[in-house]
Amino acid sequence: MATVFTILIPSVLGHILTLKFVYHWTILLILERIHGSQKINGNSLHYFNPLHKFLKLYRITK
């Protein structure tokens, strides 16, 4: 009998942590550090922005 971990972990991680998502996340982190005072479509790239704002930038730039 399969445990919850053997069923859920591969499928959940497969959908959440795809290479494309990690690639875009890495680019945004680099842009955020380099261009912290600049903006994309009126949204600041400042390091201390809340996570939901950062994810909004991810959706705009992908």
N, CA, C and O atoms as a Maestro MAE file, in Angstrom:
{
 s_m_m2io_version
 :::
 2.0.0
}

f_m_ct {
 s_m_title
 :::
 protein
 m_atom[248] {
  # First column is atom index #
  i_m_mmod_type
  r_m_x_coord
  r_m_y_coord
  r_m_z_coord
  i_m_residue_number
  s_m_chain_name
  s_m_pdb_residue_name
  s_m_pdb_atom_name
  i_m_atomic_number
  :::
  1 25 0.841 -1.189 0.000 1 A "MET " " N  " 7
  2 3 0.000 0.000 0.000 1 A "MET " " CA " 6
  3 2 0.889 1.256 0.000 1 A "MET " " C  " 6
  4 15 1.808 1.380 0.810 1 A "MET " " O  " 8
  5 25 0.604 2.155 -0.897 2 A "ALA " " N  " 7
  6 3 1.411 3.372 -1.027 2 A "ALA " " CA " 6
  7 2 1.050 4.368 0.069 2 A "ALA " " C  " 6
  8 15 -0.117 4.519 0.432 2 A "ALA " " O  " 8
  9 25 2.055 5.034 0.581 3 A "THR " " N  " 7
  10 3 1.806 6.054 1.596 3 A "THR " " CA " 6
  11 2 1.451 7.368 0.921 3 A "THR " " C  " 6
  12 15 1.626 7.541 -0.286 3 A "THR " " O  " 8
  13 25 0.953 8.278 1.726 4 A "VAL " " N  " 7
  14 3 0.582 9.597 1.211 4 A "VAL " " CA " 6
  15 2 1.791 10.293 0.604 4 A "VAL " " C  " 6
  16 15 1.679 10.944 -0.435 4 A "VAL " " O  " 8
  17 25 2.942 10.160 1.245 5 A "PHE " " N  " 7
  18 3 4.145 10.836 0.756 5 A "PHE " " CA " 6
  19 2 4.598 10.315 -0.601 5 A "PHE " " C  " 6
  20 15 5.029 11.100 -1.446 5 A "PHE " " O  " 8
  21 25 4.510 9.018 -0.826 6 A "THR " " N  " 7
  22 3 4.963 8.481 -2.113 6 A "THR " " CA " 6
  23 2 4.017 8.849 -3.238 6 A "THR " " C  " 6
  24 15 4.417 8.858 -4.402 6 A "THR " " O  " 8
  25 25 2.768 9.155 -2.912 7 A "ILE " " N  " 7
  26 3 1.801 9.550 -3.943 7 A "ILE " " CA " 6
  27 2 1.845 11.054 -4.180 7 A "ILE " " C  " 6
  28 15 1.911 11.501 -5.325 7 A "ILE " " O  " 8
  29 25 1.808 11.840 -3.100 8 A "LEU " " N  " 7
  30 3 1.669 13.290 -3.227 8 A "LEU " " CA " 6
  31 2 2.956 14.021 -3.565 8 A "LEU " " C  " 6
  32 15 2.939 14.938 -4.386 8 A "LEU " " O  " 8
  33 25 4.057 13.645 -2.962 9 A "ILE " " N  " 7
  34 3 5.289 14.421 -3.145 9 A "ILE " " CA " 6
  35 2 5.726 14.490 -4.602 9 A "ILE " " C  " 6
  36 15 5.984 15.595 -5.081 9 A "ILE " " O  " 8
  37 25 5.828 13.389 -5.339 10 A "PRO " " N  " 7
  38 3 6.250 13.525 -6.740 10 A "PRO " " CA " 6
  39 2 5.273 14.341 -7.582 10 A "PRO " " C  " 6
  40 15 5.702 15.140 -8.415 10 A "PRO " " O  " 8
  41 25 3.964 14.155 -7.382 11 A "SER " " N  " 7
  42 3 3.005 14.884 -8.205 11 A "SER " " CA " 6
  43 2 2.950 16.359 -7.831 11 A "SER " " C  " 6
  44 15 2.899 17.217 -8.713 11 A "SER " " O  " 8
  45 25 2.961 16.665 -6.542 12 A "VAL " " N  " 7
  46 3 2.909 18.059 -6.104 12 A "VAL " " CA " 6
  47 2 4.181 18.788 -6.505 12 A "VAL " " C  " 6
  48 15 4.120 19.886 -7.059 12 A "VAL " " O  " 8
  49 25 5.322 18.192 -6.233 13 A "LEU " " N  " 7
  50 3 6.582 18.839 -6.602 13 A "LEU " " CA " 6
  51 2 6.726 18.957 -8.113 13 A "LEU " " C  " 6
  52 15 7.305 19.924 -8.609 13 A "LEU " " O  " 8
  53 25 6.210 17.995 -8.834 14 A "GLY " " N  " 7
  54 3 6.275 18.054 -10.289 14 A "GLY " " CA " 6
  55 2 5.512 19.224 -10.860 14 A "GLY " " C  " 6
  56 15 5.931 19.819 -11.853 14 A "GLY " " O  " 8
  57 25 4.387 19.561 -10.237 15 A "HIS " " N  " 7
  58 3 3.572 20.671 -10.728 15 A "HIS " " CA " 6
  59 2 4.043 22.021 -10.212 15 A "HIS " " C  " 6
  60 15 3.964 23.022 -10.924 15 A "HIS " " O  " 8
  61 25 4.528 22.052 -8.986 16 A "ILE " " N  " 7
  62 3 4.912 23.333 -8.380 16 A "ILE " " CA " 6
  63 2 6.318 23.758 -8.790 16 A "ILE " " C  " 6
  64 15 6.530 24.909 -9.172 16 A "ILE " " O  " 8
  65 25 7.264 22.853 -8.716 17 A "LEU " " N  " 7
  66 3 8.664 23.207 -8.952 17 A "LEU " " CA " 6
  67 2 9.145 22.724 -10.315 17 A "LEU " " C  " 6
  68 15 10.094 21.944 -10.402 17 A "LEU " " O  " 8
  69 25 8.510 23.172 -11.348 18 A "THR " " N  " 7
  70 3 8.987 22.822 -12.680 18 A "THR " " CA " 6
  71 2 10.229 23.647 -13.001 18 A "THR " " C  " 6
  72 15 10.478 24.686 -12.389 18 A "THR " " O  " 8
  73 25 10.987 23.176 -13.953 19 A "LEU " " N  " 7
  74 3 12.202 23.907 -14.319 19 A "LEU " " CA " 6
  75 2 11.892 25.291 -14.853 19 A "LEU " " C  " 6
  76 15 12.650 26.231 -14.614 19 A "LEU " " O  " 8
  77 25 10.775 25.432 -15.581 20 A "LYS " " N  " 7
  78 3 10.422 26.730 -16.140 20 A "LYS " " CA " 6
  79 2 10.128 27.734 -15.026 20 A "LYS " " C  " 6
  80 15 10.563 28.884 -15.088 20 A "LYS " " O  " 8
  81 25 9.386 27.293 -14.008 21 A "PHE " " N  " 7
  82 3 9.070 28.170 -12.891 21 A "PHE " " CA " 6
  83 2 10.339 28.587 -12.161 21 A "PHE " " C  " 6
  84 15 10.520 29.764 -11.850 21 A "PHE " " O  " 8
  85 25 11.209 27.639 -11.889 22 A "VAL " " N  " 7
  86 3 12.464 27.936 -11.188 22 A "VAL " " CA " 6
  87 2 13.328 28.877 -12.019 22 A "VAL " " C  " 6
  88 15 13.962 29.784 -11.480 22 A "VAL " " O  " 8
  89 25 13.352 28.662 -13.326 23 A "TYR " " N  " 7
  90 3 14.123 29.524 -14.224 23 A "TYR " " CA " 6
  91 2 13.615 30.965 -14.146 23 A "TYR " " C  " 6
  92 15 14.408 31.894 -13.988 23 A "TYR " " O  " 8
  93 25 12.298 31.153 -14.257 24 A "HIS " " N  " 7
  94 3 11.733 32.501 -14.196 24 A "HIS " " CA " 6
  95 2 11.932 33.121 -12.813 24 A "HIS " " C  " 6
  96 15 12.222 34.312 -12.704 24 A "HIS " " O  " 8
  97 25 11.779 32.332 -11.774 25 A "TRP " " N  " 7
  98 3 11.966 32.822 -10.409 25 A "TRP " " CA " 6
  99 2 13.395 33.317 -10.218 25 A "TRP " " C  " 6
  100 15 13.615 34.359 -9.600 25 A "TRP " " O  " 8
  101 25 14.362 32.578 -10.744 26 A "THR " " N  " 7
  102 3 15.766 32.965 -10.625 26 A "THR " " CA " 6
  103 2 16.033 34.272 -11.355 26 A "THR " " C  " 6
  104 15 16.735 35.141 -10.838 26 A "THR " " O  " 8
  105 25 15.482 34.415 -12.546 27 A "ILE " " N  " 7
  106 3 15.665 35.657 -13.303 27 A "ILE " " CA " 6
  107 2 15.085 36.837 -12.536 27 A "ILE " " C  " 6
  108 15 15.717 37.891 -12.448 27 A "ILE " " O  " 8
  109 25 13.882 36.669 -11.975 28 A "LEU " " N  " 7
  110 3 13.279 37.768 -11.225 28 A "LEU " " CA " 6
  111 2 14.077 38.113 -9.974 28 A "LEU " " C  " 6
  112 15 14.200 39.287 -9.625 28 A "LEU " " O  " 8
  113 25 14.619 37.112 -9.299 29 A "LEU " " N  " 7
  114 3 15.451 37.397 -8.129 29 A "LEU " " CA " 6
  115 2 16.688 38.189 -8.509 29 A "LEU " " C  " 6
  116 15 17.085 39.112 -7.797 29 A "LEU " " O  " 8
  117 25 17.300 37.831 -9.632 30 A "ILE " " N  " 7
  118 3 18.484 38.558 -10.097 30 A "ILE " " CA " 6
  119 2 18.109 39.980 -10.482 30 A "ILE " " C  " 6
  120 15 18.802 40.926 -10.108 30 A "ILE " " O  " 8
  121 25 17.015 40.140 -11.228 31 A "LEU " " N  " 7
  122 3 16.574 41.479 -11.618 31 A "LEU " " CA " 6
  123 2 16.240 42.324 -10.398 31 A "LEU " " C  " 6
  124 15 16.535 43.519 -10.357 31 A "LEU " " O  " 8
  125 25 15.626 41.696 -9.411 32 A "GLU " " N  " 7
  126 3 15.249 42.415 -8.204 32 A "GLU " " CA " 6
  127 2 16.477 42.927 -7.468 32 A "GLU " " C  " 6
  128 15 16.467 44.049 -6.961 32 A "GLU " " O  " 8
  129 25 17.518 42.137 -7.402 33 A "ARG " " N  " 7
  130 3 18.736 42.547 -6.698 33 A "ARG " " CA " 6
  131 2 19.487 43.624 -7.478 33 A "ARG " " C  " 6
  132 15 20.026 44.558 -6.883 33 A "ARG " " O  " 8
  133 25 19.525 43.500 -8.802 34 A "ILE " " N  " 7
  134 3 20.296 44.435 -9.622 34 A "ILE " " CA " 6
  135 2 19.565 45.756 -9.810 34 A "ILE " " C  " 6
  136 15 20.165 46.826 -9.701 34 A "ILE " " O  " 8
  137 25 18.263 45.679 -10.094 35 A "HIS " " N  " 7
  138 3 17.481 46.872 -10.422 35 A "HIS " " CA " 6
  139 2 16.443 47.143 -9.339 35 A "HIS " " C  " 6
  140 15 15.268 47.341 -9.650 35 A "HIS " " O  " 8
  141 25 16.852 47.154 -8.084 36 A "GLY " " N  " 7
  142 3 15.931 47.267 -6.960 36 A "GLY " " CA " 6
  143 2 15.086 48.520 -6.944 36 A "GLY " " C  " 6
  144 15 13.958 48.483 -6.451 36 A "GLY " " O  " 8
  145 25 15.586 49.630 -7.464 37 A "SER " " N  " 7
  146 3 14.818 50.871 -7.407 37 A "SER " " CA " 6
  147 2 13.996 51.108 -8.665 37 A "SER " " C  " 6
  148 15 13.212 52.056 -8.715 37 A "SER " " O  " 8
  149 25 14.155 50.280 -9.667 38 A "GLN " " N  " 7
  150 3 13.420 50.461 -10.910 38 A "GLN " " CA " 6
  151 2 12.080 49.746 -10.849 38 A "GLN " " C  " 6
  152 15 11.792 49.022 -9.896 38 A "GLN " " O  " 8
  153 25 11.264 49.958 -11.880 39 A "LYS " " N  " 7
  154 3 9.921 49.394 -11.884 39 A "LYS " " CA " 6
  155 2 9.644 48.666 -13.189 39 A "LYS " " C  " 6
  156 15 10.207 48.996 -14.233 39 A "LYS " " O  " 8
  157 25 8.759 47.662 -13.116 40 A "ILE " " N  " 7
  158 3 8.231 46.980 -14.296 40 A "ILE " " CA " 6
  159 2 6.733 47.206 -14.286 40 A "ILE " " C  " 6
  160 15 6.053 46.788 -13.349 40 A "ILE " " O  " 8
  161 25 6.208 47.858 -15.307 41 A "ASN " " N  " 7
  162 3 4.777 48.167 -15.401 41 A "ASN " " CA " 6
  163 2 4.259 48.827 -14.120 41 A "ASN " " C  " 6
  164 15 3.173 48.495 -13.645 41 A "ASN " " O  " 8
  165 25 5.019 49.741 -13.574 42 A "GLY " " N  " 7
  166 3 4.603 50.464 -12.381 42 A "GLY " " CA " 6
  167 2 4.812 49.720 -11.077 42 A "GLY " " C  " 6
  168 15 4.486 50.256 -10.018 42 A "GLY " " O  " 8
  169 25 5.340 48.513 -11.112 43 A "ASN " " N  " 7
  170 3 5.575 47.726 -9.901 43 A "ASN " " CA " 6
  171 2 7.049 47.764 -9.543 43 A "ASN " " C  " 6
  172 15 7.908 47.486 -10.380 43 A "ASN " " O  " 8
  173 25 7.337 48.107 -8.304 44 A "SER " " N  " 7
  174 3 8.722 48.200 -7.852 44 A "SER " " CA " 6
  175 2 9.349 46.824 -7.748 44 A "SER " " C  " 6
  176 15 8.669 45.844 -7.445 44 A "SER " " O  " 8
  177 25 10.656 46.753 -8.001 45 A "LEU " " N  " 7
  178 3 11.396 45.511 -7.833 45 A "LEU " " CA " 6
  179 2 12.132 45.488 -6.498 45 A "LEU " " C  " 6
  180 15 13.080 44.721 -6.332 45 A "LEU " " O  " 8
  181 25 11.715 46.305 -5.555 46 A "HIS " " N  " 7
  182 3 12.394 46.397 -4.274 46 A "HIS " " CA " 6
  183 2 12.377 45.055 -3.562 46 A "HIS " " C  " 6
  184 15 11.389 44.324 -3.625 46 A "HIS " " O  " 8
  185 25 13.457 44.737 -2.892 47 A "TYR " " N  " 7
  186 3 13.649 43.428 -2.255 47 A "TYR " " CA " 6
  187 2 12.592 43.120 -1.195 47 A "TYR " " C  " 6
  188 15 12.241 41.955 -1.003 47 A "TYR " " O  " 8
  189 25 12.082 44.132 -0.508 48 A "PHE " " N  " 7
  190 3 11.164 43.892 0.599 48 A "PHE " " CA " 6
  191 2 9.696 43.920 0.192 48 A "PHE " " C  " 6
  192 15 8.827 44.004 1.060 48 A "PHE " " O  " 8
  193 25 9.399 43.853 -1.082 49 A "ASN " " N  " 7
  194 3 8.003 43.749 -1.505 49 A "ASN " " CA " 6
  195 2 7.412 42.452 -0.998 49 A "ASN " " C  " 6
  196 15 8.120 41.448 -0.917 49 A "ASN " " O  " 8
  197 25 6.127 42.441 -0.651 50 A "PRO " " N  " 7
  198 3 5.494 41.188 -0.226 50 A "PRO " " CA " 6
  199 2 5.515 40.145 -1.340 50 A "PRO " " C  " 6
  200 15 5.642 40.476 -2.519 50 A "PRO " " O  " 8
  201 25 5.390 38.890 -0.946 51 A "LEU " " N  " 7
  202 3 5.462 37.791 -1.901 51 A "LEU " " CA " 6
  203 2 4.394 37.895 -2.981 51 A "LEU " " C  " 6
  204 15 4.679 37.595 -4.141 51 A "LEU " " O  " 8
  205 25 3.170 38.310 -2.642 52 A "HIS " " N  " 7
  206 3 2.116 38.385 -3.658 52 A "HIS " " CA " 6
  207 2 2.448 39.416 -4.732 52 A "HIS " " C  " 6
  208 15 2.099 39.228 -5.897 52 A "HIS " " O  " 8
  209 25 3.115 40.497 -4.353 53 A "LYS " " N  " 7
  210 3 3.537 41.482 -5.348 53 A "LYS " " CA " 6
  211 2 4.632 40.915 -6.243 53 A "LYS " " C  " 6
  212 15 4.661 41.166 -7.448 53 A "LYS " " O  " 8
  213 25 5.529 40.146 -5.634 54 A "PHE " " N  " 7
  214 3 6.600 39.528 -6.404 54 A "PHE " " CA " 6
  215 2 6.034 38.517 -7.395 54 A "PHE " " C  " 6
  216 15 6.497 38.441 -8.533 54 A "PHE " " O  " 8
  217 25 5.039 37.741 -6.976 55 A "LEU " " N  " 7
  218 3 4.408 36.784 -7.885 55 A "LEU " " CA " 6
  219 2 3.646 37.507 -8.991 55 A "LEU " " C  " 6
  220 15 3.543 36.994 -10.106 55 A "LEU " " O  " 8
  221 25 3.111 38.692 -8.696 56 A "LYS " " N  " 7
  222 3 2.453 39.494 -9.724 56 A "LYS " " CA " 6
  223 2 3.473 39.889 -10.799 56 A "LYS " " C  " 6
  224 15 3.171 39.846 -11.992 56 A "LYS " " O  " 8
  225 25 4.670 40.269 -10.377 57 A "LEU " " N  " 7
  226 3 5.733 40.584 -11.330 57 A "LEU " " CA " 6
  227 2 6.106 39.360 -12.149 57 A "LEU " " C  " 6
  228 15 6.402 39.470 -13.338 57 A "LEU " " O  " 8
  229 25 6.091 38.198 -11.516 58 A "TYR " " N  " 7
  230 3 6.402 36.958 -12.238 58 A "TYR " " CA " 6
  231 2 5.400 36.738 -13.366 58 A "TYR " " C  " 6
  232 15 5.783 36.392 -14.484 58 A "TYR " " O  " 8
  233 25 4.119 36.940 -13.073 59 A "ARG " " N  " 7
  234 3 3.088 36.744 -14.101 59 A "ARG " " CA " 6
  235 2 3.221 37.775 -15.221 59 A "ARG " " C  " 6
  236 15 2.979 37.455 -16.385 59 A "ARG " " O  " 8
  237 25 3.605 39.014 -14.882 60 A "ILE " " N  " 7
  238 3 3.745 40.068 -15.887 60 A "ILE " " CA " 6
  239 2 4.897 39.759 -16.833 60 A "ILE " " C  " 6
  240 15 4.780 39.964 -18.041 60 A "ILE " " O  " 8
  241 25 6.004 39.267 -16.296 61 A "THR " " N  " 7
  242 3 7.212 39.121 -17.101 61 A "THR " " CA " 6
  243 2 7.344 37.791 -17.818 61 A "THR " " C  " 6
  244 15 8.217 37.650 -18.675 61 A "THR " " O  " 8
  245 25 6.507 36.806 -17.498 62 A "LYS " " N  " 7
  246 3 6.697 35.511 -18.173 62 A "LYS " " CA " 6
  247 2 6.065 35.465 -19.531 62 A "LYS " " C  " 6
  248 15 6.143 34.443 -20.214 62 A "LYS " " O  " 8
  :::
 }
 m_bond[247] {
  # First column is bond index #
  i_m_from
  i_m_to
  i_m_order
  :::
  1 1 2 1
  2 2 3 1
  3 3 4 2
  4 3 5 1
  5 5 6 1
  6 6 7 1
  7 7 8 2
  8 7 9 1
  9 9 10 1
  10 10 11 1
  11 11 12 2
  12 11 13 1
  13 13 14 1
  14 14 15 1
  15 15 16 2
  16 15 17 1
  17 17 18 1
  18 18 19 1
  19 19 20 2
  20 19 21 1
  21 21 22 1
  22 22 23 1
  23 23 24 2
  24 23 25 1
  25 25 26 1
  26 26 27 1
  27 27 28 2
  28 27 29 1
  29 29 30 1
  30 30 31 1
  31 31 32 2
  32 31 33 1
  33 33 34 1
  34 34 35 1
  35 35 36 2
  36 35 37 1
  37 37 38 1
  38 38 39 1
  39 39 40 2
  40 39 41 1
  41 41 42 1
  42 42 43 1
  43 43 44 2
  44 43 45 1
  45 45 46 1
  46 46 47 1
  47 47 48 2
  48 47 49 1
  49 49 50 1
  50 50 51 1
  51 51 52 2
  52 51 53 1
  53 53 54 1
  54 54 55 1
  55 55 56 2
  56 55 57 1
  57 57 58 1
  58 58 59 1
  59 59 60 2
  60 59 61 1
  61 61 62 1
  62 62 63 1
  63 63 64 2
  64 63 65 1
  65 65 66 1
  66 66 67 1
  67 67 68 2
  68 67 69 1
  69 69 70 1
  70 70 71 1
  71 71 72 2
  72 71 73 1
  73 73 74 1
  74 74 75 1
  75 75 76 2
  76 75 77 1
  77 77 78 1
  78 78 79 1
  79 79 80 2
  80 79 81 1
  81 81 82 1
  82 82 83 1
  83 83 84 2
  84 83 85 1
  85 85 86 1
  86 86 87 1
  87 87 88 2
  88 87 89 1
  89 89 90 1
  90 90 91 1
  91 91 92 2
  92 91 93 1
  93 93 94 1
  94 94 95 1
  95 95 96 2
  96 95 97 1
  97 97 98 1
  98 98 99 1
  99 99 100 2
  100 99 101 1
  101 101 102 1
  102 102 103 1
  103 103 104 2
  104 103 105 1
  105 105 106 1
  106 106 107 1
  107 107 108 2
  108 107 109 1
  109 109 110 1
  110 110 111 1
  111 111 112 2
  112 111 113 1
  113 113 114 1
  114 114 115 1
  115 115 116 2
  116 115 117 1
  117 117 118 1
  118 118 119 1
  119 119 120 2
  120 119 121 1
  121 121 122 1
  122 122 123 1
  123 123 124 2
  124 123 125 1
  125 125 126 1
  126 126 127 1
  127 127 128 2
  128 127 129 1
  129 129 130 1
  130 130 131 1
  131 131 132 2
  132 131 133 1
  133 133 134 1
  134 134 135 1
  135 135 136 2
  136 135 137 1
  137 137 138 1
  138 138 139 1
  139 139 140 2
  140 139 141 1
  141 141 142 1
  142 142 143 1
  143 143 144 2
  144 143 145 1
  145 145 146 1
  146 146 147 1
  147 147 148 2
  148 147 149 1
  149 149 150 1
  150 150 151 1
  151 151 152 2
  152 151 153 1
  153 153 154 1
  154 154 155 1
  155 155 156 2
  156 155 157 1
  157 157 158 1
  158 158 159 1
  159 159 160 2
  160 159 161 1
  161 161 162 1
  162 162 163 1
  163 163 164 2
  164 163 165 1
  165 165 166 1
  166 166 167 1
  167 167 168 2
  168 167 169 1
  169 169 170 1
  170 170 171 1
  171 171 172 2
  172 171 173 1
  173 173 174 1
  174 174 175 1
  175 175 176 2
  176 175 177 1
  177 177 178 1
  178 178 179 1
  179 179 180 2
  180 179 181 1
  181 181 182 1
  182 182 183 1
  183 183 184 2
  184 183 185 1
  185 185 186 1
  186 186 187 1
  187 187 188 2
  188 187 189 1
  189 189 190 1
  190 190 191 1
  191 191 192 2
  192 191 193 1
  193 193 194 1
  194 194 195 1
  195 195 196 2
  196 195 197 1
  197 197 198 1
  198 198 199 1
  199 199 200 2
  200 199 201 1
  201 201 202 1
  202 202 203 1
  203 203 204 2
  204 203 205 1
  205 205 206 1
  206 206 207 1
  207 207 208 2
  208 207 209 1
  209 209 210 1
  210 210 211 1
  211 211 212 2
  212 211 213 1
  213 213 214 1
  214 214 215 1
  215 215 216 2
  216 215 217 1
  217 217 218 1
  218 218 219 1
  219 219 220 2
  220 219 221 1
  221 221 222 1
  222 222 223 1
  223 223 224 2
  224 223 225 1
  225 225 226 1
  226 226 227 1
  227 227 228 2
  228 227 229 1
  229 229 230 1
  230 230 231 1
  231 231 232 2
  232 231 233 1
  233 233 234 1
  234 234 235 1
  235 235 236 2
  236 235 237 1
  237 237 238 1
  238 238 239 1
  239 239 240 2
  240 239 241 1
  241 241 242 1
  242 242 243 1
  243 243 244 2
  244 243 245 1
  245 245 246 1
  246 246 247 1
  247 247 248 2
  :::
 }
}
